[in-house]
Amino acid sequence: YEQFWRYVIDAINNGSNIHRCLGCYMGFTRELYSQLQIPQSIQADDHYIYLYSLSKKLRSVYCSQGGVGYKVPEKFSDYINQFTRYVHSQESIEMYFGEKKVESVYVIPPRIKLHAYVRTLKEHPVLMSLAC
């Protein structure tokens, strides 16, 4: 599944998109950092920052050479909480940037998912079958 998801997000805007925008490995310019104030109502500050930078016409770039180590949730319940936060983050951000703008960066065209599915299934038939 992780390989499938990587193919999906790599195909959107050359990898520079909201789905790849994770707080544990984001870097900021001094300009962005000095302007940034994240409202307390935001569930996913990483996604808020991505949309904020777009609204200020600041460029977002994915760096494939970067590397960061981070610890994943130890308990399944913590994973569910983290995933739920991600799923519901769109709702908390819409009031700041508008429903259409937010939806436009979250949407993943079905053809991208289909292409990633077929590619991953070819490369890892057993693992992808199990992931599905």
N, CA, C and O of each residue as an XYZ file, in Angstrom:
528
protein
N       0.828     -1.204      0.000
C       0.000      0.000      0.000
C       0.867      1.260      0.000
O       0.551      2.232     -0.687
N       1.948      1.245      0.763
C       2.818      2.419      0.819
C       3.416      2.720     -0.549
O       3.524      3.883     -0.937
N       3.803      1.685     -1.276
C       4.345      1.895     -2.626
C       3.256      2.445     -3.542
O       3.505      3.367     -4.319
N       2.073      1.892     -3.457
C       0.934      2.393     -4.237
C       0.720      3.878     -3.953
O       0.599      4.682     -4.877
N       0.673      4.237     -2.668
C       0.418      5.619     -2.287
C       1.543      6.540     -2.774
O       1.285      7.673     -3.181
N       2.774      6.060     -2.733
C       3.899      6.860     -3.226
C       3.735      7.142     -4.711
O       3.966      8.269     -5.149
N       3.342      6.149     -5.494
C       3.111      6.359     -6.923
C       1.999      7.383     -7.147
O       2.081      8.209     -8.055
N       0.969      7.322     -6.320
C      -0.146      8.264     -6.453
C       0.340      9.684     -6.212
O       0.136     10.560     -7.052
N       0.977      9.918     -5.080
C       1.341     11.305     -4.758
C       2.511     11.827     -5.585
O       2.648     13.036     -5.770
N       3.351     10.927     -6.082
C       4.415     11.360     -6.993
C       3.844     11.899     -8.305
O       4.453     12.754     -8.947
N       2.685     11.400     -8.694
C       2.080     11.763     -9.983
C       1.310     13.081     -9.927
O       0.895     13.589    -10.969
N       1.115     13.636     -8.748
C       0.368     14.888     -8.616
C       1.360     16.035     -8.450
O       2.080     16.095     -7.453
N       1.399     16.942     -9.420
C       2.236     18.138     -9.352
C       3.706     17.813     -9.040
O       4.340     18.485     -8.226
N       4.225     16.794     -9.687
C       5.626     16.374     -9.487
C       5.959     16.102     -8.021
O       7.085     16.333     -7.580
N       4.982     15.614     -7.277
C       5.219     15.255     -5.885
C       5.017     16.392     -4.900
O       5.025     16.163     -3.690
N       4.840     17.593     -5.380
C       4.636     18.742     -4.499
C       3.138     18.985     -4.364
O       2.540     19.713     -5.155
N       2.543     18.364     -3.351
C       1.107     18.452     -3.171
C       0.750     18.258     -1.700
O       1.598     17.903     -0.881
N      -0.485     18.491     -1.391
C      -0.935     18.461      0.004
C      -0.828     17.059      0.616
O      -0.678     16.929      1.830
N      -0.901     16.036     -0.192
C      -0.836     14.665      0.320
C       0.568     14.291      0.783
O       0.737     13.392      1.607
N       1.544     14.962      0.269
C       2.915     14.700      0.686
C       3.329     15.645      1.811
O       4.391     15.472      2.409
N       2.516     16.618      2.091
C       2.846     17.655      3.057
C       2.595     17.144      4.480
O       1.470     17.186      4.979
N       3.650     16.668      5.114
C       3.554     16.130      6.471
C       4.414     16.962      7.404
O       5.557     17.287      7.084
N       3.869     17.298      8.540
C       4.549     18.175      9.485
C       5.898     17.683      9.946
O       6.774     18.489     10.261
N       6.087     16.379      9.993
C       7.347     15.849     10.508
C       8.525     16.114      9.582
O       9.674     15.969      9.997
N       8.267     16.494      8.353
C       9.385     16.850      7.476
C       9.028     17.964      6.502
O       8.973     17.784      5.285
N       8.791     19.108      7.098
C       8.549     20.311      6.310
C       9.633     21.336      6.644
O      10.076     21.442      7.787
N      10.039     22.066      5.652
C      10.971     23.166      5.855
C      10.321     24.447      5.379
O       9.483     24.423      4.477
N      10.698     25.565      5.976
C      10.072     26.841      5.640
C      11.128     27.890      5.318
O      12.246     27.854      5.831
N      10.747     28.809      4.469
C      11.593     29.977      4.282
C      11.376     30.897      5.480
O      10.371     30.798      6.183
N      12.308     31.765      5.692
C      12.178     32.740      6.781
C      10.919     33.581      6.577
O      10.218     33.904      7.536
N      10.636     33.936      5.308
C       9.456     34.748      4.986
C       8.169     34.055      5.438
O       7.326     34.665      6.097
N       8.027     32.798      5.085
C       6.827     32.056      5.469
C       6.754     31.891      6.990
O       5.707     32.121      7.594
N       7.834     31.505      7.583
C       7.851     31.254      9.029
C       7.494     32.509      9.825
O       6.799     32.425     10.837
N       7.959     33.656      9.377
C       7.681     34.891     10.111
C       6.230     35.348      9.959
O       5.721     36.049     10.834
N       5.566     34.976      8.894
C       4.175     35.365      8.646
C       3.166     34.410      9.280
O       2.031     34.799      9.555
N       3.561     33.207      9.502
C       2.649     32.117      9.814
C       2.068     32.171     11.228
O       2.802     32.249     12.213
N       0.755     32.128     11.304
C       0.046     31.972     12.569
C      -1.082     30.977     12.318
O      -2.022     31.270     11.579
N      -0.987     29.818     12.926
C      -1.945     28.753     12.673
C      -3.090     28.854     13.670
O      -2.857     28.815     14.878
N      -4.325     28.984     13.187
C      -5.475     29.041     14.094
C      -5.615     27.758     14.922
O      -5.293     26.672     14.440
N      -6.084     27.879     16.143
C      -6.214     26.722     17.027
C      -7.248     25.718     16.533
O      -7.186     24.542     16.890
N      -8.191     26.167     15.719
C      -9.237     25.260     15.235
C      -8.744     24.298     14.163
O      -9.467     23.377     13.783
N      -7.536     24.495     13.673
C      -6.992     23.656     12.602
C      -6.561     22.304     13.157
O      -5.818     22.233     14.136
N      -7.033     21.229     12.522
C      -6.688     19.870     12.941
C      -5.369     19.400     12.328
O      -4.641     18.620     12.941
N      -5.070     19.861     11.150
C      -3.856     19.421     10.449
C      -3.063     20.660     10.055
O      -3.247     21.218      8.973
N      -2.187     21.074     10.944
C      -1.441     22.300     10.684
C      -0.564     22.194      9.446
O      -0.318     23.202      8.783
N      -0.089     21.003      9.120
C       0.730     20.833      7.924
C      -0.056     21.173      6.663
O       0.477     21.803      5.749
N      -1.302     20.764      6.611
C      -2.128     21.068      5.442
C      -2.502     22.548      5.411
O      -2.565     23.156      4.343
N      -2.746     23.117      6.573
C      -3.020     24.548      6.649
C      -1.826     25.332      6.088
O      -2.003     26.264      5.304
N      -0.625     24.953      6.492
C       0.586     25.648      6.042
C       0.733     25.540      4.530
O       1.099     26.512      3.869
N       0.451     24.368      3.984
C       0.532     24.191      2.534
C      -0.417     25.158      1.820
O      -0.015     25.849      0.884
N      -1.667     25.206      2.260
C      -2.644     26.087      1.624
C      -2.334     27.562      1.882
O      -2.555     28.409      1.015
N      -1.831     27.860      3.055
C      -1.442     29.238      3.369
C      -0.342     29.703      2.413
O      -0.404     30.808      1.876
N       0.655     28.856      2.208
C       1.747     29.236      1.308
C       1.235     29.419     -0.117
O       1.690     30.318     -0.823
N       0.298     28.581     -0.547
C      -0.290     28.763     -1.881
C      -1.056     30.083     -1.960
O      -0.974     30.791     -2.964
N      -1.794     30.410     -0.910
C      -2.590     31.640     -0.918
C      -1.706     32.885     -0.955
O      -2.137     33.934     -1.435
N      -0.480     32.780     -0.454
C       0.470     33.900     -0.460
C       1.390     33.850     -1.684
O       2.363     34.597     -1.782
N       1.053     32.948     -2.615
C       1.819     32.776     -3.853
C       3.278     32.393     -3.586
O       4.174     32.756     -4.347
N       3.502     31.658     -2.500
C       4.821     31.122     -2.206
C       4.916     29.741     -2.828
O       3.929     29.007     -2.867
N       6.055     29.395     -3.299
C       6.251     28.136     -4.011
C       6.449     26.992     -3.019
O       7.140     27.138     -2.011
N       5.843     25.875     -3.318
C       6.020     24.658     -2.537
C       6.780     23.663     -3.407
O       6.406     23.424     -4.555
N       7.839     23.089     -2.862
C       8.677     22.194     -3.644
C       8.921     20.916     -2.864
O       9.190     20.949     -1.664
N       8.826     19.803     -3.546
C       9.137     18.511     -2.952
C      10.599     18.193     -3.221
O      11.074     18.339     -4.348
N      11.302     17.766     -2.204
C      12.714     17.410     -2.340
C      12.864     15.912     -2.090
O      12.807     15.462     -0.946
N      13.052     15.152     -3.147
C      13.130     13.696     -3.011
C      14.410     13.233     -2.336
O      14.470     12.107     -1.844
N      15.432     14.075     -2.302
C      16.702     13.680     -1.684
C      16.693     13.840     -0.167
O      17.562     13.299      0.517
N      15.738     14.563      0.351
C      15.671     14.785      1.797
C      15.314     13.499      2.535
O      14.643     12.618      1.999
N      15.769     13.419      3.749
C      15.457     12.246      4.552
C      15.222     12.643      5.996
O      15.936     13.479      6.549
N      14.222     12.040      6.592
C      13.872     12.333      7.981
C      13.461     11.035      8.645
O      12.773     10.213      8.040
N      13.874     10.849      9.871
C      13.417      9.698     10.637
C      12.356     10.149     11.620
O      12.516     11.181     12.272
N      11.295      9.407     11.733
C      10.265      9.727     12.707
C       9.626      8.442     13.195
O       9.684      7.408     12.529
N       9.027      8.521     14.348
C       8.429      7.347     14.961
C       6.937      7.277     14.618
O       6.198      8.249     14.780
N       6.528      6.133     14.154
C       5.119      5.928     13.824
C       4.355      5.573     15.098
O       4.965      5.170     16.088
N       3.033      5.717     15.086
C       2.256      5.368     16.279
C       2.481      3.919     16.701
O       2.556      3.023     15.860
N       2.587      3.698     18.001
C       2.817      2.348     18.515
C       1.530      1.543     18.643
O       1.524      0.331     18.430
N       0.445      2.221     18.990
C      -0.829      1.525     19.185
C      -1.746      1.758     17.986
O      -1.706      2.806     17.342
N      -2.563      0.761     17.711
C      -3.497      0.874     16.603
C      -4.444      2.052     16.820
O      -4.790      2.747     15.865
N      -4.865      2.282     18.056
C      -5.778      3.390     18.358
C      -5.124      4.741     18.034
O      -5.800      5.662     17.574
N      -3.813      4.861     18.271
C      -3.108      6.094     17.928
C      -3.051      6.279     16.415
O      -3.166      7.399     15.918
N      -2.873      5.184     15.688
C      -2.874      5.246     14.230
C      -4.239      5.722     13.732
O      -4.321      6.579     12.852
N      -5.299      5.165     14.296
C      -6.661      5.559     13.896
C      -6.881      7.046     14.173
O      -7.451      7.752     13.341
N      -6.434      7.526     15.334
C      -6.565      8.954     15.651
C      -5.810      9.814     14.641
O      -6.311     10.849     14.200
N      -4.622      9.388     14.286
C      -3.816     10.133     13.326
C      -4.491     10.137     11.953
O      -4.568     11.178     11.301
N      -4.972      8.993     11.522
C      -5.617      8.888     10.223
C      -6.913      9.696     10.196
O      -7.213     10.356      9.201
N      -7.675      9.648     11.276
C      -8.926     10.402     11.359
C      -8.650     11.895     11.275
O      -9.390     12.631     10.623
N      -7.597     12.337     11.924
C      -7.204     13.747     11.855
C      -6.945     14.142     10.411
O      -7.367     15.210      9.966
N      -6.255     13.283      9.684
C      -5.954     13.552      8.280
C      -7.242     13.632      7.458
O      -7.412     14.542      6.647
N      -8.135     12.686      7.671
C      -9.385     12.637      6.905
C     -10.253     13.863      7.183
O     -10.863     14.402      6.260
N     -10.320     14.310      8.425
C     -11.183     15.431      8.790
C     -10.498     16.789      8.682
O     -11.128     17.821      8.913
N      -9.230     16.796      8.337
C      -8.498     18.061      8.252
C      -9.086     18.982      7.193
O      -9.072     20.204      7.344
N      -9.594     18.400      6.136
C     -10.147     19.198      5.051
C     -11.272     20.093      5.559
O     -11.358     21.259      5.173
N     -12.125     19.564      6.409
C     -13.260     20.338      6.925
C     -12.803     21.552      7.729
O     -13.371     22.635      7.587
N     -11.788     21.386      8.569
C     -11.351     22.496      9.414
C     -10.627     23.578      8.627
O     -10.553     24.721      9.077
N     -10.095     23.240      7.466
C      -9.345     24.200      6.663
C     -10.254     24.986      5.719
O      -9.924     26.107      5.332
N     -11.384     24.410      5.351
C     -12.264     25.039      4.369
C     -12.724     26.426      4.774
O     -12.890     27.288      3.912
N     -12.934     26.666      6.062
C     -13.428     27.985      6.492
C     -12.380     29.086      6.281
O     -12.722     30.269      6.274
N     -11.129     28.711      6.113
C     -10.077     29.699      5.925
C      -9.726     29.935      4.457
O      -9.328     31.037      4.081
N      -9.873     28.909      3.634
C      -9.434     29.026      2.241
C     -10.555     28.789      1.232
O     -10.341     28.959      0.032
N     -11.728     28.405      1.687
C     -12.850     28.159      0.796
C     -12.929     26.704      0.365
O     -11.915     26.043      0.143
N     -14.150     26.229      0.254
C     -14.384     24.819     -0.059
C     -13.796     24.421     -1.403
O     -13.172     23.366     -1.513
N     -13.984     25.254     -2.438
C     -13.500     24.903     -3.776
C     -11.978     24.810     -3.831
O     -11.437     23.874     -4.419
N     -11.286     25.766     -3.226
C      -9.822     25.765     -3.249
C      -9.281     24.550     -2.510
O      -8.369     23.878     -2.991
N      -9.844     24.273     -1.342
C      -9.371     23.144     -0.544
C      -9.637     21.834     -1.270
O      -8.762     20.971     -1.349
N     -10.834     21.691     -1.794
C     -11.167     20.462     -2.515
C     -10.263     20.257     -3.726
O      -9.904     19.127     -4.057
N      -9.897     21.354     -4.386
C      -9.064     21.232     -5.586
C      -7.677     20.665     -5.280
O      -7.079     20.026     -6.145
N      -7.154     20.880     -4.080
C      -5.835     20.327     -3.757
C      -5.923     18.940     -3.128
O      -4.941     18.198     -3.135
N      -7.077     18.583     -2.589
C      -7.234     17.259     -1.989
C      -7.624     16.186     -3.008
O      -7.289     15.014     -2.838
N      -8.324     16.585     -4.051
C      -8.856     15.608     -5.001
C      -7.719     14.894     -5.733
O      -6.723     15.502     -6.127
N      -7.903     13.596     -5.897
C      -6.954     12.782     -6.655
C      -7.714     12.186     -7.835
O      -8.659     11.420     -7.642
N      -7.308     12.532     -9.054
C      -8.008     11.999    -10.221
C      -7.976     10.467    -10.231
O      -6.932      9.873     -9.961
N      -9.095      9.827    -10.536
C      -9.148      8.360    -10.554
C      -8.110      7.720    -11.472
O      -7.620      6.631    -11.173
N      -7.764      8.371    -12.583
C      -6.778      7.789    -13.504
C      -5.411      7.656    -12.838
O      -4.664      6.725    -13.137
N      -5.081      8.577    -11.943
C      -3.801      8.500    -11.228
C      -3.797      7.306    -10.287
O      -2.814      6.570    -10.205
N      -4.901      7.120     -9.581
C      -4.992      5.969     -8.678
C      -4.968      4.660     -9.459
O      -4.317      3.699     -9.048
N      -5.669      4.623    -10.574
C      -5.710      3.406    -11.388
C      -4.322      3.071    -11.920
O      -3.896      1.917    -11.870
N      -3.625      4.067    -12.422
C      -2.267      3.845    -12.939
C      -1.350      3.339    -11.825
O      -0.569      2.412    -12.037
N      -1.443      3.941    -10.648
C      -0.615      3.516     -9.512
C      -0.976      2.103     -9.068
O      -0.102      1.315     -8.708
N      -2.247      1.794     -9.095
C      -2.696      0.447     -8.716
C      -2.116     -0.596     -9.665
O      -1.565     -1.604     -9.224
N      -2.240     -0.355    -10.962
C      -1.746     -1.308    -11.963
C      -0.227     -1.449    -11.848
O       0.302     -2.560    -11.892
N       0.463     -0.335    -11.703
C       1.926     -0.376    -11.588
C       2.368     -1.165    -10.350
O       3.276     -1.993    -10.426
N       1.725     -0.904     -9.224
C       2.088     -1.597     -7.987
C       1.720     -3.075     -8.067
O       2.467     -3.927     -7.586
N       0.586     -3.380     -8.665
C       0.168     -4.774     -8.823
C       1.157     -5.545     -9.696
O       1.455     -6.706     -9.417
N       1.664     -4.907    -10.747
C       2.668     -5.553    -11.607
C       3.970     -5.800    -10.852
O       4.580     -6.862    -10.979
N       4.391     -4.807    -10.065
C       5.676     -4.904     -9.368
C       5.626     -5.800     -8.114
O       6.596     -6.477     -7.774
N       4.478     -5.780     -7.450
C       4.334     -6.524     -6.193
C       2.953     -7.200     -6.158
O       2.104     -6.807     -5.357
N       2.716     -8.202     -7.005
C       1.366     -8.770     -7.122
C       0.806     -9.330     -5.809
O      -0.362     -9.102     -5.493
N       1.598    -10.034     -5.069
C       1.102    -10.645     -3.821
C       0.842     -9.582     -2.771
O      -0.224     -9.560     -2.156
N       1.816     -8.696     -2.562
C       1.665     -7.666     -1.531
C       0.526     -6.698     -1.840
O      -0.228     -6.314     -0.945
N       0.403     -6.307     -3.100
C      -0.682     -5.379     -3.454
C      -2.036     -6.062     -3.314
O      -3.003     -5.429     -2.890
N      -2.121     -7.331     -3.660
C      -3.372     -8.072     -3.478
C      -3.763     -8.117     -2.004
O      -4.930     -7.953     -1.650
N      -2.775     -8.341     -1.163
C      -3.035     -8.363      0.287
C      -3.431     -6.979      0.801
O      -4.291     -6.861      1.674
N      -2.806     -5.939      0.262
C      -3.127     -4.582      0.697
C      -4.565     -4.223      0.351
O      -5.236     -3.509      1.096
N      -5.029     -4.727     -0.791
C      -6.410     -4.432     -1.196
C      -7.391     -5.179     -0.311
O      -8.602     -5.060     -0.495
